[in-house]
Every structure is written in structure tokens, then in C-alpha cells.
């Protein structure tokens, strides 16, 4: 539908969220499955610029002609964000909407005193890890899910995120890749550690198959930025069929041993070739993006 573009837009240094780029005292790795610990941000004085733009260009170059790709990449070390040609175009969020709702619930608990019990937090974990639609349905009903996108957009200064036109259809929440990256940055760098872990741990330990049986090991979850044996992505995936006879398949998250890069890959493609082919193409796109993140690529 679109030729593989070579142009990217690189925005000014990250300012919307006041992204912190201070160096942590040391990297704290995942010692126990229920605790993430401190997320490490690399020393900015040693961080080459331009990697976010390189990843965006590589992702677009790996995209087939019938696939529409919304892509954005944030380099948490330099504060740079790059977006592709459709990076600011809203896509149906599919199960990425679960991250928006979960973050909104925790934000409102802190700011507004929203009552959130242990059973509600368990719903959050099920919605994010096994991507359980039943858990999401309950969160959507209990915590005004239809209003979550609007509240998040106001809170974070987002311009393309909005609720679904049909209030019950949470998968039709709208969000562009650039906003998804900003939401991830909010989770990573602005939430208190306990709230951050409530969201990140279930995604980091998500089972290969979702609650509905869908294979979640695609896109960013099929890649690693630091070589064999290094940690893979902490990711929230999304899939939905078949609005206008299209597949929506998304992979969003943070990659790298030091969690340096946030990537949002949102795709919309004809359903005719099937889910296996769709996952295979997104694997190729994600691999190209992640491969471009190695600093040696720009030397």
C-alpha cells in the first residue's frame, strides 16, 4: 500500500514528559520474577546519537508493500525520539489498550485516591501478562475504561490518543506509535517503583501463549538487542481482526539489557495471508529495528 520510505522525522530532545536521563548508581537486574528493581539508563556522555532514527528507517525498510506501519523509537539515554511516516497516525490499539487502562488506574489511585484493591491489581496482571480479555473487560467496566484514553492524553500531553467510538469496544481505542512510546516512557521513568513493577513484571514474564491461545512470541518478543542470552523485550503485544477486513498486529515495549530503547511497532495489514504470515512480517520488521540499535552501526 505504501512504498518502503527512507525518510524519518526526528523530534527535538524529549521534553513532553520531562524524561529523566540521570545515571543510576548501578544496574539492578531482575533478581526475582516479582521484582524488576531499578531501570538503568546509560551514561549520556557515552551514548551515540542517531540510533532511534536508524531503527525507524530500518523498520520501514523491512515493511512489505501491503502493510501499513506506524513506528516510533525513543532513546532513553539521549532523549531523542524518531517517528516514521505513519508514526503520528492513530491505529486501533487492540490489546495495547490494556496498558493504557492499567496505567490510568494506577495514576488515578495516586492522584485521585481511586480505590484499587488486591483483586483489581490481579486483574491488571492478568490483562497485561497473559493478555486476558476477561480481565480487561472487568477493568474496563469497573474503572471507566472508555475515559482512560482521554485522561491519559491530557495527563501526558498526547495529541492522537482517544477512546473508541463504541464505548464497549476497548480494542478500538485509538493511539499512534508516538503516543504509545510516550506512555511507555511514563511507565518507565515517572511511576513509583511499586506501580512500575505492577505493570512491567507481568509483561516481562508473559507466557508464550495468551489466554485466548494466541502466540505472543512475535515482534519485539522474538528479538534481543544485546546478543544471544541477553534479556529480551519487556513488551505489550496487540492483535485484532477484522475491522475492514484488516489485521491489526502490534509489538510495543522496551529492549536492551539496560532498557535503553522504547519501540512501538503498530501494523495494519490485509487479513488474507493469515496470522502466521502477519507475525512473520512483524518479526522481520522488529529484527531490522533492533539490529539497527547497535552503536557500531553508526561508526
MIDRENBA-820771 format. One line per 5 residues: number of its first residue (from 1); their letters; for each residue z, y, x of N, C-alpha, C. Coordinates in steps of 0.2 Angstrom, whole numbers, plus 2048, in hexadecimal, padded with zeros to 3 digits. Layout:
NUM = a = Z:Y:X:Z:Y:X:Z:Y:X  ... .
***
This chain:
1 = xxxxx = 800:7FA:804:800:800:800:800:806:804  804:806:80A:804:80B:80F:802:809:816  7FE:80C:81A:7FD:80A:820:803:80B:824  803:807:82A:809:807:82E:80A:80E:832  80E:813:830:80E:819:833:811:819:83A .
6 = xxxxx = 810:81E:83E:813:81E:844:817:824:845  818:829:840:81B:82F:840:822:82D:83D  827:831:840:82E:831:83D:831:838:83D  836:839:839:839:83F:838:840:83E:83B  841:842:840:848:842:843:84C:848:841 .
11 = xxxxx = 851:848:83D:855:84D:83B:859:850:841  85C:856:83F:861:859:844:867:854:845  86B:855:84A:871:851:84B:875:851:845  878:84B:844:87C:849:83E:881:84E:83C  880:851:836:885:857:835:888:856:82E .
16 = xxxxx = 885:852:829:887:852:822:88E:84F:822  88F:84A:825:896:846:825:89B:848:82A  899:84D:82E:89D:84E:834:89F:848:838  89A:844:83A:89A:83E:83D:89E:83F:844  8A3:83B:845:8A7:83B:84B:8A3:837:850 .
21 = xxxxx = 8A3:83A:856:8A0:836:85C:8A4:836:862  8AB:837:860:8B0:836:865:8B0:82F:868  8B2:82D:86E:8B2:827:871:8B9:824:86F  8B9:81E:86D:8BF:81A:86C:8C2:818:872  8C8:817:873:8CB:815:879:8C8:80E:87C .
26 = xxxxx = 8C6:80A:877:8C3:804:879:8C0:800:873  8BC:7FC:874:8B9:7F8:86F:8BE:7F3:86C  8BF:7F2:866:8C4:7ED:863:8BF:7E8:85F  8BF:7E2:861:8BA:7DE:85E:8BD:7DA:858  8BA:7D7:855:8BC:7D3:84F:8C1:7CD:851 .
31 = xxxxx = 8C7:7CF:851:8CC:7CA:853:8CD:7C5:84E  8CE:7C7:848:8CF:7C2:842:8CA:7C4:83D  8C8:7BF:839:8C3:7C0:834:8C5:7C5:82F  8CB:7C7:82E:8CD:7CC:829:8CE:7D3:82B  8CD:7D4:832:8CF:7DA:835:8C9:7DC:839 .
36 = xxxxx = 8C6:7E2:838:8C0:7E4:83C:8C3:7E8:842  8C8:7EC:842:8CB:7F0:847:8C7:7F6:848  8C7:7FA:84E:8C4:800:84F:8BD:7FF:850  8B9:803:84D:8B1:803:84E:8B0:807:854  8AD:804:859:8AC:808:85F:8A5:80C:85F .
41 = xxxxx = 8A5:812:861:8A0:816:862:89E:818:869  899:816:86C:897:817:873:898:81E:876  899:81F:87C:89A:825:880:893:829:87F  893:82F:87C:88D:832:87B:88A:835:881  88D:836:886:88A:838:88D:886:833:890 .
46 = xxxxx = 887:82C:88E:882:827:891:87E:824:88B  87D:828:886:879:825:880:872:828:880  86D:825:882:866:828:881:864:82A:87A  861:82F:87A:85E:831:873:858:82E:872  856:82E:86B:84F:82C:869:84F:825:867 .
51 = xxxxx = 854:821:867:854:81A:865:853:819:85D  856:81E:85A:856:81E:852:84F:81E:850  84B:823:853:844:825:851:840:81F:854  842:81C:859:83E:816:85C:83E:810:857  844:80F:854:846:80A:84F:842:80B:849 .
56 = xxxxx = 842:811:847:83E:812:840:837:811:841  834:814:847:82D:812:848:82B:80B:849  82F:807:84C:82E:800:84D:82E:7FD:846  833:7FE:842:834:7FB:83B:82E:7FD:837  82B:803:837:825:805:833:81F:801:836 .
61 = xxxxx = 81F:800:83C:819:7FD:83F:819:7F6:83E  81E:7F3:83C:81F:7EC:83A:81E:7EA:833  81D:7EF:82F:81D:7EF:828:816:7ED:825  815:7E8:821:80E:7E6:81E:80C:7EC:81A  805:7EB:819:802:7F1:815:804:7F1:80D .
66 = xxxxx = 806:7EB:80A:808:7EB:803:80F:7ED:802  813:7EE:808:81A:7EF:807:81C:7F7:808  820:7F9:804:823:800:805:82A:7FF:808  82B:803:80D:831:803:811:834:80A:811  83A:80A:80F:83E:810:810:843:80E:816 .
71 = xxxxx = 843:812:81B:847:810:821:84A:817:824  850:816:826:854:81B:82A:859:818:82F  85A:81B:834:85E:818:83A:862:81E:83C  869:81C:83D:86E:821:840:870:81E:846  870:822:84B:873:821:852:87A:824:852 .
76 = xxxxx = 87F:820:851:886:823:851:889:826:857  885:824:85D:887:827:863:885:82E:864  87F:82F:862:87C:836:863:87C:83A:85D  87D:837:857:87D:83B:851:876:83C:84E  871:839:851:86A:83A:84F:868:835:849 .
81 = xxxxx = 864:837:845:862:833:83F:85A:834:83F  857:82F:83E:850:82F:83D:84E:82B:836  849:82E:833:847:82B:82D:83F:82A:82D  83D:825:829:836:823:829:833:827:823  82C:826:822:829:82A:81D:82C:829:816 .
86 = xxxxx = 82E:824:814:831:823:80E:839:823:80E  83C:825:814:843:825:815:847:829:810  844:82E:80D:847:832:808:845:831:801  841:82C:800:83F:82A:7F9:844:825:7F6  847:826:7F0:84C:821:7ED:848:81B:7EC .
91 = xxxxx = 84C:815:7ED:84A:80F:7EB:850:80C:7E6  84E:807:7E2:853:804:7DF:858:800:7E4  85E:801:7E3:863:7FF:7E8:864:7F8:7E8  863:7F4:7E2:865:7ED:7E2:86C:7EC:7E4  86E:7E7:7E8:875:7E6:7E9:878:7EB:7EE .
96 = xxxxx = 874:7EF:7F1:877:7F4:7F5:87B:7F9:7F1  87A:7F9:7EB:87E:7FD:7E6:885:7FB:7E6  886:7F4:7E8:88D:7F2:7E8:891:7F6:7EE  88E:7F7:7F3:892:7FB:7F8:893:802:7F6  88F:805:7F2:890:80C:7F0:896:80C:7EB .
101 = xxxxx = 896:807:7E6:89B:807:7E1:8A2:805:7E5  8A2:801:7EA:8A8:7FF:7ED:8AB:805:7F1  8A7:808:7F5:8A9:80E:7F8:8AC:814:7F4  8A8:814:7EE:8AB:819:7E9:8B1:818:7E6  8B3:811:7E5:8B9:80F:7E2:8BF:811:7E8 .
106 = xxxxx = 8BE:80F:7EE:8C3:811:7F3:8C3:818:7F4  8BE:81C:7F4:8BE:823:7F5:8C3:826:7EF  8C2:824:7E9:8C5:827:7E4:8CD:825:7E4  8CE:81F:7E6:8D5:81D:7E7:8D9:822:7EB  8D5:824:7F1:8D9:828:7F6:8D9:82F:7F3 .
111 = xxxxx = 8D4:832:7F0:8D3:839:7EE:8D6:83A:7E7  8D5:836:7E3:8D7:837:7DC:8DD:833:7D9  8DF:82E:7DD:8E5:82A:7DB:8E2:824:7D6  8DC:823:7D7:8D9:81D:7D2:8DD:817:7D3  8DF:814:7CE:8E3:80E:7CE:8DE:808:7D0 .
116 = xxxxx = 8E0:805:7D6:8DB:7FF:7D8:8E0:7FA:7DA  8E0:7F4:7D7:8E5:7EF:7D8:8E2:7E9:7DD  8E6:7E5:7DF:8E4:7DF:7E3:8DE:7DB:7E0  8DE:7DA:7DA:8D9:7D7:7D7:8D2:7DB:7D7  8D3:7E1:7D7:8CD:7E6:7D7:8CA:7E5:7DE .
121 = xxxxx = 8CE:7E5:7E3:8CC:7E5:7EA:8C9:7DE:7EC  8CB:7D9:7E8:8C8:7D2:7E9:8C1:7D2:7E6  8C0:7D6:7E0:8B9:7D7:7DE:8B5:7DB:7E3  8B7:7E0:7E6:8B3:7E3:7EB:8B1:7DE:7F0  8B6:7DA:7F3:8B4:7D5:7F8:8AF:7D0:7F6 .
126 = xxxxx = 8AF:7CE:7F0:8AA:7C9:7ED:8A3:7CD:7EC  8A4:7D3:7EA:89D:7D7:7E9:89A:7D8:7EF  89D:7D9:7F5:89A:7DB:7FB:899:7D5:7FF  89D:7D0:7FF:89C:7CA:804:896:7C5:801  898:7C1:7FC:894:7BD:7F9:88F:7C0:7F4 .
131 = xxxxx = 890:7C7:7F3:88B:7CB:7EF:88C:7C9:7E8  892:7C7:7E5:893:7C5:7DF:891:7CA:7D9  88C:7C8:7D5:88A:7CD:7D0:890:7CD:7CB  893:7C8:7C9:899:7C8:7C4:89E:7CD:7C7  8A0:7CD:7CD:8A5:7D1:7D0:8A3:7D8:7CF .
136 = xxxxx = 89C:7DA:7D0:899:7E0:7D0:89A:7E3:7C9  898:7DE:7C4:898:7E0:7BD:89F:7E3:7BB  8A4:7DF:7BD:8AB:7E1:7BB:8AD:7E8:7BF  8AB:7E9:7C5:8AC:7EF:7C8:8A8:7F5:7C5  8A2:7F3:7C3:89E:7F8:7BF:8A1:7FB:7B9 .
141 = xxxxx = 8A4:7F6:7B5:8A7:7F7:7AF:8AE:7FB:7B0  8B2:7F8:7B4:8B9:7FB:7B5:8B9:802:7B8  8B4:803:7BC:8B5:809:7C0:8AF:80E:7C0  8AC:80E:7BA:8A7:813:7B8:8A1:813:7BD  89F:80D:7BE:899:80C:7C3:893:810:7C2 .
146 = xxxxx = 891:812:7BC:88C:816:7BB:88D:81D:7BE  893:81F:7BF:894:826:7C2:895:825:7C9  895:81F:7CC:896:81F:7D3:891:822:7D8  88B:822:7D6:886:825:7DA:886:82C:7DA  887:82F:7D4:888:836:7D4:88E:839:7D8 .
151 = xxxxx = 894:835:7D7:89A:838:7DB:899:837:7E2  895:832:7E4:894:831:7EC:88F:836:7EE  88A:838:7EA:885:83D:7EC:889:843:7ED  88D:845:7E9:891:84C:7EA:896:84B:7F0  899:846:7F0:89E:845:7F5:89B:846:7FC .
156 = xxxxx = 895:842:7FD:892:842:804:88C:847:805  88B:84B:800:885:84F:801:87E:84C:801  87E:846:7FD:877:843:7FC:873:846:7F7  86C:845:7F9:867:849:7F4:863:844:7F0  863:83D:7F2:85E:839:7EE:862:833:7EB .
161 = xxxxx = 868:833:7EB:86C:82D:7E8:86E:82F:7E1  86D:82A:7DC:86E:82C:7D5:870:825:7D1  873:826:7CB:874:820:7C7:86E:81D:7C4  86E:817:7C1:869:814:7BE:867:818:7B7  861:818:7B5:860:81B:7AE:863:817:7A8 .
166 = xxxxx = 863:810:7A9:867:80C:7A4:86E:80B:7A7  873:80D:7A4:879:80D:7A7:87C:806:7A9  87A:801:7A6:87C:7FA:7A7:878:7F7:7AD  873:7FA:7B0:86F:7F7:7B5:870:7F9:7BC  876:7F7:7BF:878:7FA:7C5:873:7F9:7CB .
171 = xxxxx = 86F:7F3:7CA:86A:7F2:7CF:865:7F7:7D0  864:7FB:7CA:85F:801:7CA:862:808:7CC  868:807:7CF:86A:80D:7D2:865:810:7D7  864:816:7D8:85F:819:7DD:862:81B:7E3  85F:819:7E9:862:81C:7EF:85C:81C:7F5 .
176 = xxxxx = 85B:821:7F8:856:820:7FE:85A:81E:804  856:81C:809:859:819:80F:85D:81E:813  85B:824:813:85F:829:816:866:82A:813  867:829:80D:86D:82A:80A:871:823:80B  86E:81E:80B:872:817:80C:875:818:813 .
181 = xxxxx = 871:81A:818:874:81B:81F:87A:820:81F  879:825:81B:87F:82A:81B:885:826:817  884:822:812:88A:81F:80F:88D:81A:814  889:816:818:88C:812:81D:890:816:822  88D:81C:824:891:820:829:897:822:826 .
186 = xxxxx = 898:824:820:89E:825:81D:8A3:820:81D  8A0:81A:81C:8A5:814:81C:8A7:813:823  8A3:813:828:8A5:812:82F:8A9:817:832  8A8:81D:831:8AB:822:835:8B0:827:831  8B0:826:82A:8B4:82B:826:8BA:827:822 .
191 = xxxxx = 8B9:821:821:8BE:81E:81D:8C4:81C:822  8CA:81C:81F:8D0:819:823:8CE:811:824  8D2:80F:82A:8D0:808:82C:8D1:803:827  8D6:803:823:8D7:7FE:81E:8D2:7FE:819  8D0:804:816:8CA:804:811:8C4:802:814 .
196 = xxxxx = 8C2:804:81B:8BC:802:81E:8BC:7FA:81F  8C2:7F7:821:8C2:7F0:821:8C1:7ED:81B  8C3:7F0:815:8C2:7ED:80F:8BB:7EC:80D  8B7:7F1:80F:8B0:7F0:80E:8AC:7EC:814  8AE:7ED:81A:8AA:7EA:81F:8AB:7E3:820 .
201 = xxxxx = 8B1:7E1:820:8B3:7DA:821:8AF:7D5:81C  8AF:7D6:816:8AB:7D1:812:8A3:7D1:814  8A1:7D7:815:89A:7D7:817:899:7D4:81E  89D:7D5:823:89D:7D1:829:89E:7CA:829  8A1:7C7:824:8A2:7C0:823:89F:7BD:81D .
206 = xxxxx = 89A:7C1:81B:896:7BF:815:893:7B8:816  893:7B3:811:890:7AD:812:888:7AD:812  885:7A8:815:87E:7A8:816:87B:7A9:80F  87E:7A5:80A:87B:7A6:803:87F:7AA:7FE  87C:7AE:7FB:880:7B2:7F6:883:7AE:7F0 .
211 = xxxxx = 887:7B1:7EC:889:7AD:7E6:884:7AB:7E1  87E:7AE:7E1:879:7AC:7DD:874:7A7:7E0  876:7A5:7E6:872:7A0:7EA:86C:7A3:7EF  86C:7AA:7EE:867:7AD:7F2:868:7AD:7FA  864:7AC:7FE:865:7AC:805:866:7B3:808 .
216 = xxxxx = 86C:7B4:80B:86D:7BB:80D:86C:7BC:814  869:7B7:818:868:7B7:81F:861:7BA:820  860:7C0:81E:859:7C3:820:85A:7CA:822  855:7CD:825:855:7D4:827:85A:7D5:82D  85F:7D9:82C:863:7DB:832:868:7D5:833 .
221 = xxxxx = 869:7D1:82E:86E:7CB:82F:86A:7C6:833  864:7C6:834:860:7C1:838:85F:7C4:83F  862:7C9:841:860:7CC:848:867:7CE:84C  866:7CF:852:86C:7D2:856:869:7D7:85B  86C:7DC:85C:86A:7E1:861:86C:7E0:868 .
226 = xxxxx = 871:7DC:869:874:7DB:870:872:7D4:873  86D:7D1:871:86C:7CA:874:86F:7C4:871  86D:7BE:873:870:7B8:870:878:7B8:871  87B:7B6:86B:883:7B6:86B:886:7BC:86A  883:7C2:869:886:7C8:868:887:7C8:860 .
231 = xxxxx = 88C:7CD:85E:88D:7CD:857:886:7D0:853  885:7CD:84D:880:7CF:849:882:7D5:845  87E:7D6:840:87F:7DC:83C:884:7DB:837  888:7E0:836:88C:7E1:830:888:7E4:82A  886:7E0:825:881:7E3:821:882:7E1:81A .
236 = xxxxx = 87F:7E6:816:87F:7E5:80E:878:7E4:80D  876:7DE:80A:86F:7DD:808:86E:7DE:801  868:7DF:7FF:866:7E0:7F8:860:7DC:7F6  85F:7D9:7F0:859:7D6:7ED:859:7D7:7E6  853:7D8:7E3:852:7D9:7DC:84B:7D8:7DA .
241 = xxxxx = 84A:7D5:7D4:843:7D3:7D2:844:7D4:7CA  83F:7D6:7C6:839:7D8:7C9:836:7DE:7C5  839:7E4:7C6:838:7EA:7C3:830:7EC:7C5  82C:7ED:7C0:825:7EE:7C2:822:7E9:7C6  824:7E3:7C5:821:7DD:7C9:822:7DE:7D0 .
246 = xxxxx = 828:7E1:7D2:829:7E2:7D9:82F:7DF:7DC  830:7DD:7E2:836:7DB:7E5:839:7E1:7E8  840:7E1:7E8:843:7E6:7EC:848:7E2:7F0  847:7E3:7F7:84B:7DF:7FC:84D:7E4:801  854:7E4:802:857:7E9:807:85B:7E6:80C .
251 = xxxxx = 85C:7E9:811:861:7E7:817:863:7ED:81A  86A:7EE:819:86D:7F5:81B:873:7F3:81F  875:7F7:824:87B:7F5:828:87B:7F8:82F  880:7F6:833:882:7F8:839:880:7F2:83E  87D:7F4:844:87B:7EE:849:87E:7F0:850 .
256 = xxxxx = 87F:7EB:854:880:7EC:85B:888:7EB:85C  889:7E8:862:890:7E6:864:895:7EC:863  892:7F2:864:896:7F8:864:895:7FC:85D  892:7F9:859:890:7FC:852:88D:803:852  888:803:857:886:80A:858:881:80C:853 .
261 = xxxxx = 87D:808:850:877:80A:84C:878:807:845  877:80C:840:877:80B:839:86F:80B:837  86D:805:834:866:805:831:866:803:82A  861:807:827:860:805:820:859:803:81F  857:7FD:81D:850:7FB:81C:850:7F9:814 .
266 = xxxxx = 84C:7FD:811:84B:7FC:809:844:7FA:808  842:7F5:805:83B:7F3:804:83A:7F2:7FD  834:7F3:7FB:831:7F2:7F4:82A:7EF:7F6  829:7E9:7F3:823:7E5:7F4:821:7E1:7EE  81A:7DF:7ED:818:7DB:7E8:81B:7D4:7E8 .
271 = xxxxx = 81D:7D2:7E2:821:7CC:7E2:81C:7C5:7E3  816:7C6:7E3:812:7C0:7E3:813:7BB:7E9  815:7BD:7EF:815:7B9:7F4:81C:7B5:7F4  821:7B7:7F0:827:7B3:7F0:82C:7B6:7F5  832:7B4:7F3:838:7B6:7F7:838:7B4:7FE .
276 = xxxxx = 836:7AE:800:836:7AC:807:831:7B1:80B  82B:7B2:808:827:7B7:80C:82A:7BE:80D  82D:7C0:807:831:7C7:807:836:7C7:80D  83A:7C2:80D:840:7C2:812:83D:7C1:819  837:7BD:81A:834:7BD:820:831:7C4:823 .
281 = xxxxx = 82E:7C8:81E:82C:7CE:820:832:7D3:822  837:7D3:81E:83D:7D7:820:840:7D5:826  840:7CE:828:842:7CC:82E:83E:7CF:834  838:7CF:833:833:7D2:838:835:7D9:839  836:7DD:833:837:7E4:834:83E:7E5:837 .
286 = xxxxx = 843:7E2:835:849:7E3:838:849:7E1:840  846:7DC:842:846:7DA:849:842:7DF:84D  83D:7E2:84A:839:7E7:84E:83E:7ED:84F  842:7EF:849:846:7F5:84A:84C:7F4:84F  84F:7EE:84E:854:7ED:853:852:7EC:85A .
291 = xxxxx = 84C:7E9:85B:84A:7E8:862:849:7EF:865  847:7F4:861:845:7FB:864:84C:7FF:866  852:7FC:864:858:7FF:865:85B:7FE:86C  857:7FA:870:85A:7F9:877:858:7FF:87B  85D:802:87E:85B:808:882:856:807:887 .
296 = xxxx = 855:801:88A:84F:800:88F:848:802:88C  848:802:885:841:803:882:83F:80A:883  844:80E:885:842:815:886:841:817:88D  843:813:891:843:815:899:83C:815:89C .
***
